[in-house]
Amino acid sequence: MTEESAEESPNWFNDPPRRRVGTLALILRGSQLMLVNRPDKITVAQWGLPGGSAGPDEHPRRALSRTLDERLGLRVTPGRWLAVDYVPATPGKHAEGTNWVYEVQLPGHIEPVINENSGFGDVRWVEIAAVGELAVDHALRRIEQSLRAAGTGQTAELYVGIPVRDIGPGTVPVS
């Protein structure tokens, strides 16, 4: 590397780009999955897993506990990490980021209650076989891969909900 190119190269370690860290919960009750509706989002991503964003210096697991409590009144400890889903930036809509999905056990007698400032419009228990009637595109793929990870004991690495396997430099998975 020449001296000139070193000066022009960004220092991603000392000056990293802005990234969003999302945290999501896969909450199952028998054959049903909890989904939330975000009415302020475009139709493609209105229904999905409950959760929120981590704050500065907040671990994703801690952020999930906090957001489930703040948004749905659920005081839980996230269980096993199921998936991480990379989502590139969409200019004018959201920053580049990752969504961390954790398995969450909910005692049978506990029900979510939407906080009026949560950003959620509705919460539903949906039969796993019917999730595709509400969740679509990357949200549906992320849910499917998280369910698969929960069933196999593995962890899924995703790119907009698509499993990442043998991706080389400059390539992205295709569906």
N, C-alpha and C positions, 0 to 999 in steps of 0.2 A: 504494500500500500504506500502510495507516495504521501509526502507531507501535505501536499495540497488537497488530496482526496480525504485524508484524515480530518482536516479542518472543516471540510464541507459535510462530512457524515454526521448525522444526528447522534447524540449521545442518549440512547434509549434507556440506559441504566440511570443516569442522573436526571434526565428530563423525559420521563415516559409519556406516551400519548394518553389522553383521557379514555378511560374504559369503564363500562358499567358492569357491576357484578349483581346478577339476579339470583334469587334463592327461591326454590319451589318445593312443594311438598306433594308426595304421592301418598295420599291417605285412602286406604282401602277399608271397607267394612263388608266382610263377606264377599259377595260378587259385585259390590258397588264401589265406585270411585267418586271422591268429592271433586267437583268442578266449580269454578267461579266464573262469573260473567263480568267483564270490564266494558261497560257501555260506552266509555270514551274512546275505545280502540276501534280500529277499522274492523269490518265484518270478519276478515280472515282470522284475526286473533282475539275475537271477543271472548270465547270460552277457553279456559285452560286450567292449569293447576294453580292452587292458591299459593301465595308467597308475596315477595316484594324485592326491593333492592337493598343491598348492604350499604352502610354509610362508610365514610373514610375510616380506615384502619379497623373495620369490623369484619370478623371472620364470617364466612357464609353460613356456617351452622348457627352461630349466635344471631345473625341477621334474620334467619328463618324463624327462630324462636320468637324474636321480638316482633316481626311483622305478623305472624299468625296470632299473637296475643293482641296487638294493636288493631288489626283489621277484622279478626273473627272471634276474639275473646277466647282463643284456644291456648292454654298454657301447657305446652308440650316440649319434649326434648327430641330433636331430630335423631333418627336412627341411622341406618347404614346409608352411605353415599352411593347413589345409584347411577348417576350420569352427570356429565358436564357437556353443555351444548354451546358451541361457539356461534355467535350471530354477528355478521359484519354490520357496519354502520349503514343506516339508511338516512342520507342527508335530509335534514329538516324534520326527521321523525325520532330517531334514537341513535345514541352512540354505539360504537362497537362494544361487544361485551360477551360475557359468558353467563350461562344460567346453570346453577348447581342444583341438582334434584336429589332430595333426601327422602327416604322412607320414613313415614311418621305413623306411629301407633296411636290411636285415639280410643280411650276407654268407651265402652258401649253406651254409657249413659250421657256422654258429653255430645252436645250439638253446637255447631257454629252459630254465632250471632253476628251479623254484619254491622260493623261500626259505621255510622253515617258518613264519616270522613275517610273511609277505607278505599274508595275508588271502585269498589265492587258493587254491582247492581243486584246480583242474585248469587246464591250458593245452592247447589243441588247434589244429591246422591244419584249417580247415574250408573245403570248396569254397564259393566265393562264392555259387553257386546254392543252397546248402543252409544258409546262415547263418540264415534264418528258422526253421529247425528247432530252433535253440538260443536265439537272441536274439529278443526280442519287444518290443512296444510302443515306448516312446521310445528304448530302446537299439537296436532294429532300425532305426527311422527315422533315427537319428543315423548309423548305419553306412551305410545306403543313401545318405544325402545326402553323406557323406564320400567314399564310392566315386565318386559322381557328380562331386564337386568334383575328385577326383584325376584323373578321366578328361577333364574339360573344361578344367582349368587355372584354374577359378574358385574363389572362396571362398564357403562357405555360411554364412549367418546363420540360426540356428534358434531356435525356441521349443519346448522339449521335443521336439526332433527334427523339428519341422515348419518348412519354409522360411518366413521372414518376408518378406512382400512387401506393400508399400503398407499397412502397418498404421498406423491413425490413433490419436490419443489415446484411451485407455480401451478399446481393442479388442485381442483376441488372435486368432491364427489358429485355424481349426477344421479338423479332418481330414475 
